[in-house]
Amino acid sequence: MEGKTHIAARRALFSNKIELSMVVAGVDDKANVSLLAAKHVEMARADEGAIVDPFMVMPLETAQLLMDELWNCGLRPSEGTGSAGSLAATERHLKDMKTIAFHALKIPT
């Protein structure tokens, strides 16, 4: 079944944890509406140096949903350089400085 993925993230009550839920809503082979819900991740021992398969593979659109949900929970990237907000502020500042410099030097814009 290929369907629309929904991801929800929320801060768990009384702890410093984030709860994640994911469902895929779609239509099965018999034209019935169906819902698939993600279950618990099972942890298993691995040998040191072992190649470990990913426990989940998701399309970019689903990964973006997850990132947006985590952002809504108040999580931000640890490394703030290069963020879109920072870049936009820098671009506005440079535009302002260009206007001031051109005005001071009497250069037409």
C-alpha positions in Angstrom: 0.0 0.0 0.0 1.3 3.4 -1.0 -0.3 6.2 0.9 0.1 9.5 2.7 2.5 9.5 5.6 1.6 11.4 8.8 4.2 11.9 11.5 3.5 13.4 15.0 6.1 14.4 17.5 5.3 15.7 21.0 7.2 16.2 24.2 6.5 13.4 26.7 4.8 14.6 29.9 7.1 14.9 32.9 10.3 13.9 31.0 12.9 15.2 28.6 11.8 12.8 25.9 10.1 13.2 22.5 7.4 10.8 21.5 7.1 9.9 17.8 4.1 8.4 16.0 3.7 7.6 12.4 0.9 6.3 10.3 0.4 5.7 6.6 -3.2 6.2 5.3 -4.1 4.8 1.9 -6.3 2.5 -0.1 -5.6 -1.2 -0.4 -6.0 -3.5 -3.4 -9.7 -3.9 -2.7 -10.3 -0.1 -2.6 -10.7 -0.2 1.2 -9.3 2.7 3.2 -6.6 1.4 5.5 -4.2 2.7 8.0 -0.8 1.3 8.9 0.7 2.4 12.2 4.4 2.2 13.1 5.2 -0.2 16.0 8.0 -0.2 18.5 11.6 -0.4 17.4 13.3 -3.5 18.6 16.9 -3.1 19.8 19.3 -6.1 19.2 23.0 -6.6 20.1 25.5 -6.0 17.3 29.2 -7.0 17.2 31.7 -4.1 17.2 32.5 -3.1 13.7 29.4 -4.8 12.2 27.6 -3.2 9.3 24.2 -2.3 10.7 21.2 -2.0 8.4 19.0 1.1 8.9 15.8 0.5 11.0 13.8 2.8 8.8 14.1 4.3 5.3 11.8 7.2 4.4 11.3 9.5 1.4 12.6 13.1 1.7 9.0 14.4 2.1 8.5 12.2 5.2 11.9 13.2 6.6 10.8 16.8 6.2 7.5 16.1 8.0 9.6 14.7 10.9 11.9 17.7 10.9 9.0 20.1 11.0 7.3 18.1 13.8 10.5 18.2 15.9 10.8 21.9 15.2 7.3 22.3 16.5 8.4 20.6 19.7 11.1 23.2 20.2 14.1 21.3 19.0 16.7 23.3 16.9 19.9 22.2 15.2 22.9 22.2 17.6 25.0 23.9 15.0 23.3 27.2 14.1 25.6 28.3 11.3 24.2 28.2 7.8 20.6 28.3 9.0 18.0 29.9 6.6 17.1 32.6 9.2 20.7 33.5 9.8 21.4 33.7 6.0 18.3 35.9 5.4 19.3 38.3 8.2 22.9 38.6 6.8 21.5 39.2 3.3 19.2 42.1 4.6 22.2 43.5 6.5 24.4 43.5 3.4 21.6 45.2 1.4 21.3 47.9 4.0 25.1 48.4 4.2 25.2 48.7 0.3 22.5 51.3 0.4 24.3 53.3 3.1 27.7 53.1 1.2 26.2 54.1 -2.1 24.4 57.0 -0.5 27.6 58.2 1.3 29.7 57.9 -1.8 26.9 59.5 -3.9 26.8 56.5 -6.3 23.4 56.1 -8.1 21.7 52.8 -7.4 
